[in-house]
């Protein structure tokens, strides 16, 4: 194969275009890199997915057409050998392992940066052989990366302690979650009687319907809350836990006050109208939905789980932190926030400058070794 000089192109690698926080951030980064005058490829392992329509203009899509992520390895290696991008940014644990392996197979000198979006899964949450195998592969392959970006200080500490990585290899950069388009998207109409003036207040949650989000605890907390006051609960997102959550809501007698509308392409219009946002996760990395809801003026409550929730809520100064898997504590926190919203209807303006696009993108470009043709906005500082 004829080798060309490095192209100067930046490559983003995603295993799929599923509706996840990591995928949203990578698409946002692609748009930001293009806006700074850089050539960007988005390499997707498995084609299709709900976020396909949100691929930014100006990003070249390379579809590896693999039936599953692990089968994308040969195609990614061929891409690296053929295109020789100046840097490759990968995210999600299994995709990161694949990216390291592909670069080795391609004998590529492409700068490889792994983005880690979550703390390592706690031992108590690891079931079966697969998570232990993945952890072993991460210990083996992650040190081969040029650099690793952790999305919170909690994630950085987890990687250093759990994988034995050098602190010099890991850099904390908060996600560019507060983007300029949030205000316009939040202002889009929402024709939903649950959010009409005079309707009972809505507690909002957003996320994949997955075990680590622990929406079961939120349902139990809401049942306690609902026993004492009028309120409703909306959980935006889709996932394998839908059936179990719907059954639990029925069992708790709150089926009429709980809705799970599924995937929502514009959650901001809900966030702008809900008085309270709840995060019930067992573990996180940097909870993007929590930050977005706060940017839309929600009062927020979160579990004090491993991950970035404590960093976002500034040790509880910006919202209550409660123990994971504690419905009573979550219910008390929700009641306090709803009381506060009733007393003071004006929506709070939270200090979220740490999570803006301007604060993150230049830091990413620094780690990727990319010099943008045009810089817009002030350079950020490392978290």
C-alpha positions as CSV (number, residue, x, y, z in Angstrom):
1,X,0.0,0.0,0.0
2,X,1.3,3.4,-0.9
3,X,1.7,5.6,2.2
4,X,1.0,9.3,1.9
5,X,2.2,12.1,4.1
6,X,-0.1,12.8,7.2
7,X,-3.2,14.5,6.0
8,X,-3.6,17.0,8.8
9,X,-7.1,15.6,9.1
10,X,-8.7,14.9,12.5
11,X,-10.6,11.7,12.9
12,X,-13.4,10.9,15.4
13,X,-14.2,7.3,15.9
14,X,-17.6,6.2,17.2
15,X,-18.7,2.6,17.4
16,X,-22.4,3.6,16.7
17,X,-24.6,6.6,16.5
18,X,-26.7,5.6,19.4
19,X,-28.4,8.3,21.6
20,X,-25.7,8.4,24.3
21,X,-23.9,11.3,26.0
22,X,-20.6,10.3,24.6
23,X,-22.0,10.3,21.0
24,X,-23.6,13.7,21.5
25,X,-20.3,15.2,22.7
26,X,-18.3,13.7,19.9
27,X,-20.7,15.2,17.3
28,X,-20.5,18.6,19.1
29,X,-16.7,18.4,19.0
30,X,-16.8,17.6,15.3
31,X,-18.9,20.7,14.6
32,X,-16.6,22.8,16.7
33,X,-13.5,21.5,15.0
34,X,-15.0,22.3,11.5
35,X,-15.9,25.8,12.7
36,X,-12.2,26.3,13.5
37,X,-11.3,25.5,9.9
38,X,-10.1,21.9,10.4
39,X,-10.8,18.9,8.2
40,X,-12.7,16.2,10.2
41,X,-13.7,12.6,9.5
42,X,-16.3,10.8,11.5
43,X,-15.5,7.1,11.3
44,X,-18.6,5.0,12.4
45,X,-18.2,1.3,13.1
46,X,-21.9,0.2,12.9
47,X,-24.0,2.3,10.5
48,X,-27.3,3.9,11.4
49,X,-28.7,5.1,14.7
50,X,-30.9,7.9,16.1
51,X,-28.1,10.5,16.0
52,X,-27.4,10.0,12.3
53,X,-29.4,13.1,11.3
54,X,-27.4,15.2,13.8
55,X,-24.0,14.6,12.0
56,X,-22.7,18.2,11.6
57,X,-22.3,19.7,8.1
58,X,-18.7,19.7,6.9
59,X,-17.8,16.4,8.6
60,X,-16.9,13.6,6.2
61,X,-18.5,10.3,7.3
62,X,-16.6,7.1,6.8
63,X,-18.9,4.1,7.3
64,X,-17.1,0.9,8.2
65,X,-20.4,-1.0,7.7
66,X,-19.6,-3.5,10.5
67,X,-22.3,-5.7,11.9
68,X,-21.0,-5.0,15.4
69,X,-18.2,-2.9,16.9
70,X,-15.6,-5.7,17.3
71,X,-15.9,-6.5,13.5
72,X,-14.9,-2.9,12.7
73,X,-11.3,-3.6,13.6
74,X,-10.0,-4.4,10.1
75,X,-11.8,-1.5,8.5
76,X,-10.5,1.0,11.1
77,X,-6.9,-0.4,10.6
78,X,-7.3,0.0,6.8
79,X,-8.6,3.5,7.2
80,X,-5.6,4.5,9.4
81,X,-3.1,3.0,6.9
82,X,-4.8,4.6,3.9
83,X,-5.7,8.1,5.2
84,X,-3.0,8.7,7.8
85,X,-4.9,11.3,9.8
86,X,-2.9,13.5,12.1
87,X,-4.9,12.5,15.1
88,X,-7.6,10.1,16.1
89,X,-10.0,10.7,19.0
90,X,-11.9,7.7,20.2
91,X,-14.5,7.3,23.0
92,X,-16.2,4.5,24.9
93,X,-14.2,1.8,26.5
94,X,-14.6,-1.0,24.0
95,X,-14.1,1.4,21.1
96,X,-11.0,2.8,22.7
97,X,-9.4,-0.7,23.0
98,X,-10.3,-1.3,19.4
99,X,-8.7,2.0,18.3
100,X,-5.4,1.2,20.0
101,X,-5.3,-2.3,18.4
102,X,-6.2,-0.8,15.0
103,X,-3.4,1.7,15.1
104,X,-0.9,-1.1,16.0
105,X,-2.2,-3.2,13.1
106,X,-1.9,-0.3,10.7
107,X,1.6,0.6,11.9
108,X,0.3,4.1,12.0
109,X,2.0,7.1,13.6
110,X,-1.3,8.9,14.0
111,X,-1.6,10.5,17.4
112,X,-4.2,8.5,19.3
113,X,-6.2,10.2,22.1
114,X,-8.7,8.1,24.1
115,X,-11.7,10.0,25.7
116,X,-13.0,8.2,28.8
117,X,-16.5,9.3,29.7
118,X,-17.2,7.2,32.8
119,X,-15.5,6.2,36.0
120,X,-14.5,2.5,35.9
121,X,-17.6,0.4,36.7
122,X,-17.5,-0.3,40.5
123,X,-16.7,-3.9,41.4
124,X,-20.1,-4.4,42.9
125,X,-21.7,-3.6,39.5
126,X,-19.5,-6.0,37.4
127,X,-21.4,-9.1,36.6
128,X,-20.3,-12.0,34.3
129,X,-17.0,-12.4,32.4
130,X,-17.3,-9.5,29.9
131,X,-16.6,-6.5,32.2
132,X,-13.6,-8.2,33.7
133,X,-12.2,-9.1,30.3
134,X,-12.8,-5.5,29.2
135,X,-11.0,-4.1,32.3
136,X,-8.0,-6.4,31.5
137,X,-7.9,-5.2,27.9
138,X,-8.0,-1.6,29.1
139,X,-5.1,-2.2,31.5
140,X,-3.2,-3.7,28.6
141,X,-3.9,-1.3,25.8
142,X,-4.6,2.1,27.4
143,X,-1.0,2.8,28.2
144,X,-0.2,2.6,24.4
145,X,-2.3,5.7,23.7
146,X,-0.7,9.1,23.1
147,X,-2.9,10.7,25.7
148,X,-6.2,10.1,27.6
149,X,-8.8,12.7,28.2
150,X,-11.0,12.2,31.3
151,X,-14.2,14.1,31.4
152,X,-14.1,14.8,35.1
153,X,-11.6,14.8,38.0
154,X,-13.4,11.7,39.3
155,X,-12.9,9.9,36.0
156,X,-9.2,10.8,36.0
157,X,-8.7,9.5,39.5
158,X,-10.6,6.3,38.6
159,X,-8.4,5.6,35.6
160,X,-5.1,6.4,37.4
161,X,-6.0,4.2,40.3
162,X,-7.9,1.4,38.5
163,X,-5.7,1.0,35.4
164,X,-2.3,2.0,36.8
165,X,-1.9,4.9,34.3
166,X,0.6,7.6,34.7
167,X,-1.0,10.9,35.9
168,X,1.1,12.6,33.1
169,X,-0.8,10.6,30.5
170,X,-4.3,11.7,31.7
171,X,-5.8,15.1,31.3
172,X,-9.1,16.3,32.6
173,X,-11.2,18.3,30.2
174,X,-14.9,19.0,30.9
175,X,-17.3,18.3,28.1
176,X,-18.5,21.2,25.8
177,X,-22.1,20.7,27.0
178,X,-23.4,24.3,27.3
179,X,-23.5,25.2,23.6
180,X,-24.8,28.3,21.9
181,X,-27.9,26.6,20.5
182,X,-29.4,25.6,23.8
183,X,-31.4,28.7,24.3
184,X,-33.0,28.6,20.8
185,X,-33.8,24.9,21.1
186,X,-35.2,25.4,24.6
187,X,-37.5,28.0,23.2
188,X,-39.1,25.7,20.7
189,X,-42.8,25.0,21.4
190,X,-43.9,22.0,23.5
191,X,-47.5,21.1,23.0
192,X,-47.9,18.9,26.1
193,X,-50.7,19.5,28.7
194,X,-48.4,18.2,31.5
195,X,-46.3,21.3,31.0
196,X,-49.2,23.8,30.7
197,X,-49.6,26.7,33.2
198,X,-51.4,25.5,36.3
199,X,-50.7,21.8,35.8
200,X,-49.0,19.9,38.6
201,X,-45.2,20.4,38.6
202,X,-43.1,17.9,36.6
203,X,-40.0,16.2,37.8
204,X,-37.8,15.5,34.8
205,X,-35.1,12.9,34.2
206,X,-33.2,12.2,31.0
207,X,-31.0,9.2,30.1
208,X,-30.8,5.8,28.7
209,X,-33.1,3.3,30.4
210,X,-30.2,1.3,31.7
211,X,-29.4,-0.2,35.1
212,X,-26.6,2.3,35.9
213,X,-29.1,5.2,35.6
214,X,-31.2,3.5,38.4
215,X,-34.5,5.0,37.4
216,X,-36.1,2.4,39.6
217,X,-34.9,4.3,42.7
218,X,-36.3,7.5,41.1
219,X,-39.7,5.8,40.6
220,X,-39.7,4.7,44.3
221,X,-38.8,8.2,45.4
222,X,-41.5,9.7,43.2
223,X,-44.1,7.3,44.7
224,X,-43.2,8.7,48.2
225,X,-43.4,12.3,46.9
226,X,-46.7,11.6,45.1
227,X,-48.2,10.3,48.3
228,X,-47.8,13.7,49.9
229,X,-48.4,16.1,47.0
230,X,-49.5,16.5,43.4
231,X,-46.7,16.0,40.9
232,X,-45.7,14.2,37.7
233,X,-42.6,12.4,36.5
234,X,-41.3,12.4,32.9
235,X,-38.2,10.3,32.0
236,X,-36.9,10.9,28.5
237,X,-34.8,8.2,26.9
238,X,-35.0,4.7,25.6
239,X,-33.4,1.4,26.6
240,X,-33.7,-2.2,27.7
241,X,-35.1,-1.3,31.1
242,X,-38.4,0.1,29.7
243,X,-40.5,-2.9,30.4
244,X,-39.2,-3.3,34.0
245,X,-39.7,0.4,34.7
246,X,-43.2,0.5,33.4
247,X,-44.1,-2.5,35.4
248,X,-42.6,-1.0,38.6
249,X,-44.6,2.3,38.0
250,X,-47.8,0.2,37.8
251,X,-46.9,-1.8,40.9
252,X,-46.2,1.4,42.8
253,X,-49.6,2.8,41.8
254,X,-48.1,5.8,40.0
255,X,-48.6,4.7,36.4
256,X,-51.0,7.6,35.7
257,X,-48.4,10.2,36.9
258,X,-45.4,8.8,35.1
259,X,-44.5,9.0,31.4
260,X,-41.6,7.5,29.5
261,X,-41.9,9.1,26.0
262,X,-38.8,7.5,24.6
263,X,-36.0,9.1,22.6
264,X,-36.5,12.9,22.4
265,X,-34.3,14.8,19.8
266,X,-34.8,18.1,21.7
267,X,-34.9,17.5,25.5
268,X,-34.1,21.2,26.1
269,X,-37.7,22.3,25.5
270,X,-38.7,19.9,28.3
271,X,-35.9,21.1,30.5
272,X,-36.9,24.8,30.0
273,X,-40.4,24.0,31.4
274,X,-39.7,21.5,34.2
275,X,-39.0,23.1,37.6
276,X,-36.8,20.2,38.8
277,X,-34.4,17.8,37.2
278,X,-33.4,14.5,39.0
279,X,-30.3,12.3,38.4
280,X,-30.5,8.9,40.1
281,X,-27.4,7.2,38.7
282,X,-25.3,4.6,40.5
283,X,-22.2,5.9,38.7
284,X,-21.4,8.5,36.0
285,X,-18.6,10.2,34.3
286,X,-19.7,13.8,33.7
287,X,-23.5,13.9,33.7
288,X,-24.3,15.9,30.6
289,X,-28.1,15.9,31.0
290,X,-27.7,17.3,34.5
291,X,-25.6,20.2,33.2
292,X,-28.0,20.9,30.3
293,X,-31.0,20.9,32.6
294,X,-29.2,23.4,34.8
295,X,-28.4,25.5,31.8
296,X,-32.1,25.6,31.0
297,X,-32.9,26.9,34.5
298,X,-33.9,23.6,36.3
299,X,-33.3,23.2,40.0
300,X,-31.3,20.0,40.2
301,X,-30.8,17.0,42.5
302,X,-28.4,14.2,42.0
303,X,-27.1,11.1,43.7
304,X,-23.6,11.5,45.2
305,X,-22.4,8.7,43.0
306,X,-18.9,8.0,41.6
307,X,-18.5,10.4,38.8
308,X,-18.8,14.1,38.2
309,X,-22.1,14.9,39.9
310,X,-20.4,16.4,43.0
311,X,-18.1,18.5,40.7
312,X,-21.1,19.8,38.7
313,X,-23.2,20.7,41.8
314,X,-20.1,22.2,43.6
315,X,-20.3,19.9,46.6
316,X,-24.0,20.5,47.0
317,X,-23.9,24.3,46.7
318,X,-25.9,24.2,43.5
319,X,-28.3,21.4,44.4
320,X,-28.8,18.5,46.8
321,X,-26.6,15.4,46.7
322,X,-28.2,12.3,48.1
323,X,-27.0,8.7,48.6
324,X,-27.5,6.4,45.6
325,X,-30.3,3.8,46.0
326,X,-32.0,5.8,48.7
327,X,-35.6,6.6,47.7
328,X,-36.4,8.3,50.9
329,X,-33.5,10.8,50.6
330,X,-34.3,11.4,47.0
331,X,-37.9,12.1,47.8
332,X,-37.0,14.6,50.5
333,X,-34.7,16.4,48.2
334,X,-37.3,16.5,45.4
335,X,-39.9,17.9,47.9
336,X,-37.5,20.6,49.0
337,X,-36.7,21.7,45.5
338,X,-40.4,21.8,44.5
339,X,-41.2,23.9,47.6
340,X,-38.4,26.2,46.6
341,X,-39.7,26.5,43.0
342,X,-43.2,27.3,44.4
343,X,-41.8,30.0,46.6
344,X,-39.5,31.5,44.0
345,X,-40.8,30.8,40.5
346,X,-37.9,32.6,38.8
347,X,-35.7,30.1,37.2
348,X,-32.1,30.0,38.6
349,X,-29.1,30.9,36.6
350,X,-26.4,28.5,37.5
351,X,-22.6,29.2,37.0
352,X,-21.7,26.7,34.2
353,X,-18.9,28.5,32.3
354,X,-16.7,25.4,33.0
355,X,-18.8,23.4,30.6
356,X,-19.0,25.7,27.6
357,X,-17.7,25.0,24.1
358,X,-15.2,27.9,24.3
359,X,-13.7,26.4,27.5
360,X,-13.3,22.9,26.1
361,X,-12.5,22.8,22.4
362,X,-9.1,24.5,22.4
363,X,-8.0,22.2,25.2
364,X,-9.0,19.2,23.0
365,X,-7.1,20.6,20.1
366,X,-4.1,21.1,22.3
367,X,-4.1,17.4,23.3
368,X,-4.8,16.3,19.7
369,X,-1.8,18.4,18.6
370,X,-4.0,20.2,16.1
371,X,-3.5,23.9,15.1
372,X,-6.9,25.3,14.1
373,X,-6.9,27.6,11.0
374,X,-9.3,29.9,12.9
375,X,-9.8,30.2,16.6
376,X,-13.2,31.5,17.8
377,X,-13.6,32.4,21.4
378,X,-11.0,32.6,24.2
379,X,-8.8,29.6,24.9
380,X,-9.9,27.4,27.8
381,X,-7.9,26.3,30.8
382,X,-7.4,22.8,31.9
383,X,-9.8,21.5,34.5
